[in-house]
Amino acid sequence: MTNHTPRVFSGIKPSGGLTLGNYLGAIKRFVDMQAQDFETIYCVVDLHAITVWQDPKELTDATREVAAGFLAAGIDPSQSILFNQSQVAAHTELAWLFNCVARVGWMNRMTQFKDKAGKNAEQSSLGLYAYPSLMAADILLYHATHVPVGEDQKQHVELTRDIAAKFNHDFKAEDFFPQPEPIIEGPATRVMNLRDGTKKMSKSGESDMERINMTDDADKIAKKFKKAKTDPEPLPETLDGLKDRPEAKNLVDIYAGLSGLTNEQVIAEYAGAGWGKFKPALADLAVEKLAPISSEMSRLMNDKAEIDRILGEGADKAEAIAQPILDRAYDITGFLRSRKR
């Protein structure tokens, strides 16, 4: 049995701006894993962004903004590989192999496509339908063993495992591709809307007050938390008391995610407290943690050449890992390739 190098791969799509949901649900965890016993590879998945139409200039800007968010939050290019997906052509090459391995029935079960396409599925791009196959290629191209994702992406990692198993079986490749494990943990892996706790915080929500943008300054961060929707009841004595209180639970989750405390510890500290006490405390904590990131993002966005340099160097490092794996996948599949890069 092959012992695959413990390696993390994950990415964020550059469509719209980064929010607190991206930070707590993804980037903060990426930074934490950087210091553990893994090789860490993080990607701005710009090819995924164009599954729906993107203005080209806005896509370029958004790609740099996501990269700036990674860097400002603590991703260190000397410890992790950071790049944007379109600079490594092997992603799309392996995705085509996987398109021919994955079954239509598997793709039809992907709930993300149903949610995003809605009633207009016939008008959706083929890319939106097939992008889980590209996501599988993103992961398996690096023989990643661990994938930190949100709950809504767990199904895609399960599909990745199915594709890996079928490729290995069909081509008698034993365990050439590993079975990556989704990592879904922490108190705020799914951050909800500040005006409606039943909806996920989104970059595309109607009101800017629904979300904390990673580019918001200290005043905006504090204002949004102080005006966040709550209910009339004080914080309960136990976590069970948050049941059927989505806005209250969301704010407790966010406090826990930013502070490093468990939800139980937050409730123990603030049991019986009213929102007049808790929301200002949450606002102060959020400003303390997020305002420095916002300031650093602003500085980085004024130095586009530096962002481009970091992404370019990261792409070179990523390609050095990816290309031999892709070449071997081609060999296993039976393609005649006398010109190897």
C-alpha positions as MATLAB code, in Angstrom:
seq = 'MTNHTPRVFSGIKPSGGLTLGNYLGAIKRFVDMQAQDFETIYCVVDLHAITVWQDPKELTDATREVAAGFLAAGIDPSQSILFNQSQVAAHTELAWLFNCVARVGWMNRMTQFKDKAGKNAEQSSLGLYAYPSLMAADILLYHATHVPVGEDQKQHVELTRDIAAKFNHDFKAEDFFPQPEPIIEGPATRVMNLRDGTKKMSKSGESDMERINMTDDADKIAKKFKKAKTDPEPLPETLDGLKDRPEAKNLVDIYAGLSGLTNEQVIAEYAGAGWGKFKPALADLAVEKLAPISSEMSRLMNDKAEIDRILGEGADKAEAIAQPILDRAYDITGFLRSRKR';
ca = [
       0.000    0.000    0.000;
       1.258    3.456   -0.928;
       1.961    5.803    1.973;
       0.926    9.171    0.634;
       2.570   12.280    2.073;
       0.136   13.994    4.488;
      -0.906   16.930    2.327;
      -3.678   19.489    2.596;
      -5.346   21.082   -0.409;
      -8.153   23.595   -0.382;
      -9.195   26.740   -2.162;
     -11.555   29.686   -2.360;
     -13.411   30.916   -5.424;
     -12.792   34.563   -6.409;
     -16.355   35.663   -7.060;
     -17.407   38.710   -5.089;
     -15.511   39.723   -1.967;
     -14.295   37.734    1.010;
     -16.551   37.642    4.050;
     -16.270   36.606    7.679;
     -17.733   33.283    6.541;
     -14.702   32.706    4.303;
     -12.378   33.634    7.147;
     -13.873   31.496    9.928;
     -15.066   28.691    7.671;
     -11.882   28.377    5.636;
      -8.933   30.761    5.829;
      -8.482   30.677    9.617;
      -8.433   26.882    9.484;
      -5.954   26.996    6.595;
      -3.608   29.098    8.724;
      -3.987   26.737   11.684;
      -3.172   23.683    9.540;
      -0.097   25.408    8.160;
       1.622   24.893   11.515;
       0.776   21.186   11.744;
       2.396   18.084   10.248;
       1.096   18.592    6.724;
       2.306   19.978    3.450;
      -0.218   22.741    2.785;
      -1.344   23.858   -0.679;
      -3.893   26.652   -1.003;
      -5.419   27.849   -4.213;
      -7.508   30.707   -5.574;
      -9.793   28.569   -7.739;
     -10.420   31.060  -10.526;
     -11.435   28.381  -13.046;
     -14.378   27.532  -10.799;
     -15.454   31.176  -10.774;
     -16.298   31.189  -14.501;
     -18.923   28.455  -14.176;
     -21.109   31.572  -14.137;
     -20.183   34.613  -16.207;
     -17.574   36.927  -14.713;
     -16.455   40.330  -15.884;
     -12.800   39.732  -16.861;
     -11.416   42.776  -15.045;
     -13.432   42.007  -11.935;
     -12.182   38.405  -11.997;
      -8.572   39.614  -12.065;
      -9.202   41.999   -9.175;
     -11.107   39.373   -7.185;
      -8.309   36.843   -7.665;
      -5.801   39.281   -6.196;
      -8.190   40.151   -3.353;
      -8.579   36.514   -2.316;
      -4.798   36.086   -2.444;
      -4.423   39.231   -0.314;
      -6.919   37.774    2.161;
      -4.913   34.568    2.467;
      -1.694   36.473    3.035;
      -3.149   39.058    5.426;
      -4.727   36.330    7.552;
      -1.413   34.535    8.009;
      -0.750   32.201    5.076;
       3.037   32.239    4.743;
       4.367   31.509    1.218;
       7.528   30.088    2.795;
       5.422   27.457    4.622;
       2.529   26.932    2.227;
       2.113   26.917   -1.537;
      -0.266   29.685   -2.606;
      -1.259   30.104   -6.259;
      -4.198   30.631   -8.573;
      -5.558   27.595  -10.346;
      -5.460   28.830  -13.950;
      -1.655   29.118  -13.828;
      -1.315   25.324  -13.559;
      -2.769   23.729  -16.698;
      -2.599   20.253  -15.176;
      -5.845   21.002  -13.279;
      -7.904   21.074  -16.460;
      -6.033   18.166  -18.028;
      -6.725   15.858  -15.103;
     -10.298   17.127  -14.932;
     -10.896   15.792  -18.455;
      -9.643   12.342  -17.441;
     -12.003   12.469  -14.485;
     -14.907   13.589  -16.699;
     -14.445   10.243  -18.435;
     -14.303    8.333  -15.151;
     -17.170   10.007  -13.259;
     -20.675    8.775  -14.018;
     -23.584   11.021  -15.020;
     -25.643    9.521  -12.209;
     -23.052   10.691   -9.691;
     -23.171   14.231  -11.053;
     -26.968   14.249  -11.016;
     -26.889   13.704   -7.264;
     -24.799   16.814   -6.574;
     -27.063   19.082   -4.535;
     -24.887   22.173   -5.092;
     -25.755   22.163   -8.808;
     -29.457   21.848   -8.036;
     -29.245   24.711   -5.551;
     -27.262   27.031   -7.845;
     -29.038   26.217  -11.093;
     -32.510   26.267   -9.579;
     -35.311   26.269  -12.130;
     -32.975   27.379  -14.914;
     -30.855   24.243  -15.044;
     -31.213   24.020  -18.831;
     -29.670   27.486  -19.141;
     -26.727   26.717  -16.853;
     -23.230   26.214  -18.196;
     -21.819   22.738  -18.637;
     -19.022   23.940  -16.354;
     -21.451   24.509  -13.476;
     -22.740   20.962  -13.905;
     -19.309   19.360  -14.196;
     -17.286   21.472  -11.777;
     -17.224   18.773   -9.061;
     -15.032   16.786  -11.459;
     -12.635   19.743  -11.682;
     -12.699   19.986   -7.877;
     -11.716   16.308   -7.707;
      -8.830   17.069  -10.064;
      -7.752   20.017   -7.902;
      -7.463   17.721   -4.905;
      -6.081   14.549   -6.452;
      -3.578   16.329   -8.691;
      -1.513   16.838   -5.529;
      -2.375   13.485   -3.943;
      -3.968   15.520   -1.156;
      -4.921   13.444    1.874;
      -6.907   16.085    3.775;
      -9.345   18.708    2.512;
     -10.688   21.372    4.897;
     -14.143   22.258    3.569;
     -17.480   23.597    4.671;
     -20.379   21.232    5.262;
     -21.860   22.199    1.872;
     -18.759   20.865    0.076;
     -18.551   17.523    1.877;
     -20.523   15.819   -0.909;
     -17.922   16.924   -3.436;
     -15.090   15.399   -1.408;
     -17.102   12.184   -1.240;
     -17.395   12.328   -5.045;
     -13.623   12.849   -5.215;
     -13.147    9.658   -3.229;
     -15.470    7.804   -5.615;
     -13.571    9.089   -8.657;
     -10.223    8.135   -7.112;
     -11.472    4.635   -6.308;
     -12.953    4.086   -9.776;
      -9.824    5.340  -11.549;
      -7.630    3.087   -9.421;
      -9.939    0.119  -10.045;
     -10.548    0.657  -13.755;
      -6.861    1.058  -14.568;
      -5.606   -1.474  -12.003;
      -3.612    1.312  -10.372;
      -4.032    0.018   -6.807;
      -4.040    3.145   -4.619;
      -2.376    5.592   -7.021;
      -4.886    8.254   -6.059;
      -5.472    8.502   -2.286;
      -8.816    8.660   -0.511;
      -8.825   12.260    0.797;
     -10.536   12.983    4.092;
     -12.827   16.009    4.436;
     -12.047   18.100    7.518;
     -15.145   19.814    8.880;
     -14.590   21.103   12.375;
     -14.764   24.157   14.578;
     -17.536   26.294   16.061;
     -18.175   28.506   13.029;
     -17.616   26.405    9.925;
     -20.892   27.786    8.570;
     -21.370   31.482    9.340;
     -24.886   32.764    8.874;
     -26.443   36.037    7.727;
     -26.452   38.827   10.346;
     -30.022   39.775    9.407;
     -31.428   36.243    9.014;
     -29.792   33.441   10.948;
     -31.399   30.776    8.740;
     -29.408   31.855    5.684;
     -25.689   31.470    5.041;
     -23.620   34.673    5.017;
     -23.148   35.465    1.345;
     -21.029   37.764   -0.785;
     -24.091   38.434   -2.921;
     -26.698   39.244   -0.265;
     -28.998   42.177   -0.922;
     -27.797   44.305    2.002;
     -24.219   44.976    3.031;
     -25.431   44.833    6.648;
     -26.008   41.080    6.236;
     -22.309   40.297    6.194;
     -18.906   41.265    7.486;
     -16.613   41.893    4.535;
     -12.932   41.166    5.063;
     -12.239   44.649    3.699;
     -14.516   46.381    6.240;
     -12.759   48.825    8.533;
     -13.095   48.824   12.318;
     -16.067   51.205   12.380;
     -18.061   49.139    9.888;
     -17.304   45.888   11.687;
     -18.457   47.298   15.030;
     -21.594   48.892   13.528;
     -22.700   45.706   11.782;
     -22.389   43.555   14.884;
     -24.156   46.075   17.083;
     -27.039   46.174   14.580;
     -27.119   42.402   13.979;
     -30.574   40.882   14.368;
     -31.243   39.098   17.660;
     -34.272   37.978   19.667;
     -35.612   39.425   22.939;
     -34.332   36.613   25.172;
     -30.990   36.754   27.023;
     -28.295   34.191   26.384;
     -29.234   30.809   27.883;
     -27.524   28.781   30.575;
     -26.685   25.889   28.211;
     -26.198   25.309   24.498;
     -29.535   23.512   24.353;
     -31.145   26.866   25.005;
     -29.984   28.100   21.589;
     -32.219   25.606   19.802;
     -34.695   27.392   17.532;
     -32.799   30.680   18.067;
     -30.789   30.917   14.814;
     -29.602   34.516   15.189;
     -28.488   33.947   18.776;
     -26.693   30.730   17.865;
     -24.951   32.434   14.950;
     -23.521   35.211   17.112;
     -22.344   32.706   19.738;
     -20.731   30.638   16.979;
     -18.938   33.712   15.627;
     -17.687   34.720   19.080;
     -16.365   31.208   19.623;
     -14.708   31.141   16.203;
     -12.961   34.467   16.710;
     -11.941   33.879   20.330;
     -10.755   30.293   20.061;
     -13.175   29.290   22.822;
     -15.709   26.504   22.538;
     -19.395   27.354   22.307;
     -19.825   25.897   25.776;
     -17.185   28.246   27.173;
     -18.841   31.259   25.542;
     -22.214   30.322   27.025;
     -20.638   29.738   30.437;
     -19.109   33.221   30.346;
     -22.210   35.052   29.132;
     -25.080   32.937   30.533;
     -28.011   35.190   31.309;
     -26.426   38.231   29.673;
     -28.537   40.479   27.503;
     -27.608   41.542   23.991;
     -26.692   44.977   25.271;
     -23.681   43.314   26.887;
     -22.897   40.530   24.430;
     -23.051   42.383   21.116;
     -20.605   45.148   22.131;
     -18.232   42.472   23.440;
     -18.530   40.604   20.147;
     -17.977   43.819   18.190;
     -14.830   44.615   20.175;
     -13.498   41.084   19.662;
     -14.232   41.195   15.925;
     -12.483   44.546   15.530;
      -9.470   43.226   17.438;
      -9.184   40.147   15.213;
     -10.366   41.416   11.845;
      -9.323   45.063   11.541;
      -5.590   44.220   11.255;
      -6.400   41.762    8.467;
      -8.453   44.397    6.665;
      -5.615   46.913    6.939;
      -3.044   44.426    5.648;
      -5.321   43.451    2.762;
      -5.572   47.113    1.796;
      -1.795   47.454    1.840;
      -1.331   44.337   -0.266;
      -3.954   45.384   -2.796;
      -1.902   48.522   -3.401;
       1.053   46.314   -4.380;
      -0.397   44.149   -7.149;
       3.038   43.237   -8.468;
       3.907   41.620   -5.131;
       0.694   39.575   -5.112;
       1.353   38.485   -8.700;
       4.922   37.517   -7.816;
       3.792   35.372   -4.880;
       1.102   33.648   -6.959;
       3.540   33.033   -9.800;
       6.162   31.496   -7.523;
       3.464   29.414   -5.877;
       2.288   28.176   -9.278;
       5.827   27.024  -10.098;
       5.982   25.069   -6.828;
       2.508   23.614   -7.386;
       3.364   22.543  -10.925;
       6.498   20.781   -9.713;
       4.257   18.506   -7.610;
       1.362   18.257  -10.071;
       3.082   17.524  -13.365;
       4.691   14.186  -12.407;
       1.346   13.010  -10.966;
      -0.480   14.031  -14.151;
       2.168   12.364  -16.329;
       1.798    9.149  -14.356;
      -2.016    9.343  -14.679;
      -1.619    9.638  -18.455;
       0.751    6.646  -18.492;
      -1.680    4.573  -16.423;
      -4.521    5.521  -18.760;
      -2.526    4.349  -21.783;
      -1.839    7.549  -23.676;
       1.219    7.633  -25.913;
       3.219   10.662  -24.800;
       6.748   10.906  -26.166;
       6.906   14.636  -25.342;
       6.787   15.049  -21.591;
       7.172   18.488  -20.094;
];
